[in-house]
Amino acid sequence: MVKLGVIIPAAGQGKRMGASVNKQFLPLQGRPLLAHTLSLFERSGAVAEIVIVSAKEDRERIAELVRTEGFQKVSAIVLGGEERQESVFAGVKALSSLIQRVAVHDGARPLLTCLELNRFFTEAEKFRAAIMAVPVKDTIKRVDAQGKVLETPPRETLRAVQTPQVFARSLLEEAHHKAREAGYLTTDDAALIEWLGHPVQTLMGSLENIKITTPEDLDLAEAILAKRMNQVNHGDRSLDSL
């Protein structure tokens, strides 16, 4: 398996959470949410380096978390930009020159298992750009600015996109450079590659791979981890997730 560098954007404000601190530090089963996410990549044999992208006011707190938790693969904590796109590019530039493939994963997605992650990494090696995604369960409507329905896309052609997203480093860097020159801005890393005109492959994700955005999401994450712990306690060793 090709060794990866992982970028963890953790500089978002998380306003929808309604908390007084960055949601990355909110407790999830007694540990900061970000610690769960970092643990996943620390334990993966596919990962060689981890770069965390932080807001200025959170940098020291994240550094303390890394020291306390003993994360050995975190090679840098860099400051993010005004937009996610700028933050990810800052993370890519902080990776060592040995890293030729880059995974980008939301700091607030702590619920993947090692089994799911390593399966994805193995499948993604066949592509220069690959992303986790799941089929949508609801009917989706495309509407205009007034809410009038314009069309109903066939549900079988739609996917809900997750992270991690994996790219050849050279391709990702090319996309960032050209997007900066053109003034193109997006919140999805794979959209940069699509904009460049390069194909992006979707690979099966997990319905439990949710992004923690609201207090309800945090409650759901607690329930998912409690369920997994109960399964492990009853002899199910297939869940390498805690």
Secondary structure, 3 states (H helix, E strand, C coil): CCCEEEEEECCCCCHHHCCCCCHHHCEECCEEHHHHHHHHHHHCCCEEEEEEEECHHHHHHHHHHHHHHCCCCEEEEEECCCCHHHHHHHHHHHCCCCCCEEEECCCCCCCCCHHHHHHHHHHHCCCCEEEEEEECCCCCCEECCCCCEEECCCHHHCEEEEEEEEEEHHHHHHHHHHHHHHCCCCCCHHHHHHHHCCCCEEEECCCCCCCCCCHHHHHHHHHHHHHHHHHHHCCCCCCCCC
